[in-house]
Amino acid sequence: MKLINIVGLAILAQSASAHYIWYNLIAGSTTSQAAVRKPLNNSPVQSVTSGDITCNVNPSPATETVSVAAGSTIGFQLDNTIYHQGPAAIYLGKAPSTAATWDGSGANWFKIAEWGATFNPFAFTDYNANQLTTTIPTSTPPGEYLVRIEQIGLHVAGAPQWYISCAQVKITGSGTGNPAKVSIPGYVPATDPGLTVNIYNPVPTAYKVPGPAVWRG
C-alpha cells in the first residue's frame, strides 16, 4: 500500500475515534445520565441552520428531569476528551410547559457560559477537557428547562462540527431575571467569523465565540 494511503487511513481512523458524546449531566452535587437526551452516535452535526443543531440528531428520550437550585453547578461529562480545537458554550432554554415535552423550538434560549481561545500560543481553553461546568445564575427564574451544551470542532477549515447534547432540569429558587433570548437554530449565521475561521493559517490573533453574549444575571 502506498504511504499516502496509509497516512490517509490513519487520519480517518483518528478522526472517527476522536468523536465524543456529552452523556452525563452534572447538576449540583448529583449526576444523571437519565436526564440527557443522548445522541444516537458520535457523529457531529454539520449544519448550523439544521433543526438538528438544537439537541442533535434524533436523540434518545430522557427519562428524568433533575431538580437543581439556581446558583448551583451545571454541566456535562464526556465519554472521551475534547480532541478537536474549538469553542464551547452552555445554554438554558425555558420550556413553555415541561422540559420532557419541549422540542427546543422558539426564542427561549440564553447562553450562561462559553469557552473561547487564548493566544501566544493560540489554543482553545476547553481542549483536552472531559467535562465542562458553570454556575446557574442566581437570578434565573424557576421552572423547567433544557440545558444544552455545544462544542464546535474547527479542525477542518470551513466545515465546523457541532458536538451537542440537551438535558432536562427543573431550576428552583426565586430568581426574576429576564435574559435576552434566541432561537436555536437561528442563534448563529453560517457566515459567522467564529465558524468560518481557519485556525491554522494564519493563526488567529483574536477570536469571538459564536452566539449571543453570556448572561450572568
N, C-alpha and C positions, 0 to 999 in steps of 0.2 A: 504494500500500500504506500502511496506517495506520502511524503512528510506533510504536505499541505492538508491532505485529507485527514491524517491523524490529528493534526492540530485542530482542524475544524471540528472533528468529532469530540475532542476533549473539551472544547469551548462549549459545545452544545450540551454535553453531559454536565458540565459545571453549572451552566445556566439553569438546567432543569432541576438539579439537586439543590440549587440555591434559592428556589422559591419558598415562600413561607405563608403560614396562616395564623392570624390572630385568633386563638382558640379559647382563651380563658379570660374571663372578666375579673378584674380586681376592683372591689367596691368596699371601701373602708377596710376593716380587718378581715374580710372574707373574700373568697374567690368562688367563681361559678362558671363551669362550662355549660350548664343547662340554660343559662340566661343568654348565651351567644347564639345568634343566627349564623351558624358555621358555614363557610363556603364549602361547596361540594368537592373542590380540588384546589390545588395551589397555583392554578393558572391565573395571572393577573388580568384585571380589566384594562383595556387599552383605548377606550374612548371616553373622554370626559363629558360628552353630550349624551351618552347612552344611559338608559334607566338603570343599568347595572352598576353605575357609579355610586348609587345610593348605599346599598348594602351588599353588593357583589351579585354574582350570577346565581339565581335560584338557590339561595342559601337554605339550609335545613331549618325548620321552625324551632324557635327557642321554646322551652317548656317551663321556664321560670322567669319571674320578674323580681329582681332583687331590690330590697329597700336599702337606701343609703342616705345619710344625712348630708345636707348642704354643708360645705366646709370639710368634708371627708375626702380621702384619696379615691380617685377613679382612674382606670386604665386597663391595659390588656397585656397578656403574656403571649409570646410567640412559640411556635413549635420548632423554631430554628433561631438564628440570629439575623439581624438586618444585614444582608450581604451586598445589597445594591445601594450605591450612593444616591441620596435624595432626601427631600424633606418629609416631615410627618406632621400630623395635626390630629387633635381630638375635637369633635363637635358634639353638642347636645341638640336633640330635636324634640320639641314639646309635642306629645301625642294629643290629637284632638279629643280622644277618649282614653282608651287603654293602649299601652305600648304593644301588647300582643296582637291587636287588631289593626295597627297602623302600618302602612306600607312605606312611610317616609316621604310621601308626596306633600307639596305645598311649601310655602315660605315660613318654615317653622324652625330652621336650624341656625345655630350660632356657634362660633369657634371659642373654645375655652383654653386651648394650648396649642403651641406649634414648636417644631424643632427645625431650625434653619442651618445656616452654614457658618463656619469660622474660616479665617483667612491666614495666610503665611504660616503653615501651608493651608491650602484650601481643602476643606472636608466638611461633611455634614455631621451634626452633633449626635444624631441617632445611629450612626454607623456602628455596627457590631453589637448593638443593644439587643437583648432578648425580651425586654418588656419596656413599656413607656407608661408613665403615670403622671397625673397632675392633681390639682385640688379643685373640687367643685366650688365655684364662687359662692360665698355665704349668702349672697342676695338672690340666688337662683330661686324662682318661685317653686313651691312644692307641686308635685304632680308626677304623672308617668311620662317617661322619656325614652327615646332611643339614644344611646351613646354610641358614637361612630368614630372609628379610628381609620386613618389612611396613612400609608407610607407610599411615596411616589418614587419609583426607581427611574433614575435619569441616566442610566449607564449606556443606553442606546440613544444617541443624539437624534432628536426629533420624533422619538417614539416612546413617550413616557408610559410607565406601567404602574397601575394602582393596586396596592395590596390593602384590602378593606375588610372590616367586619363591623357588625352592629350588635348591640346587646340591649336587653330590656331592663330598665331600672325604674324604681319609684323613689323620687327625691323627696325627703321630708324636711321640714323646717318652716320658717315664717318669712322667707325672702319675698321681696316685692320688686325686684329688678325687672327691667324691660329692655333686654338687649335687642339691637337691630338684627333682623333675621333674613336668611337667604333660602332659596330653593336648591336642592341637590337632586338632579343636575340643574345647572343654571348659575351655580356659585362661582364658576371659573370658566372663562372662554378658552377654547382650544389654542388660541393665539397668545395666551398669557406668557410673558417672557420667562416666568419661572418654570414653564413646561417646555418651551422651545429652545432653551439654552443648551449649548454644547459645553459640558463641564470639563472637557479635556483640552480643547483648542479653540480660542485661547482660554486659559484658566480664568474663571470669573474673579473679579475683584470686589463684587457686590452681588447680593442675592436676596430677593424678596420671596417668601413662601407664598404660593398661590392661595387665593381665597380672601375672605374678609379679615379685618383686624380681630385680634384676640379680645374677647370680653372677659374682664375680671371682676365685674360688679361695681 
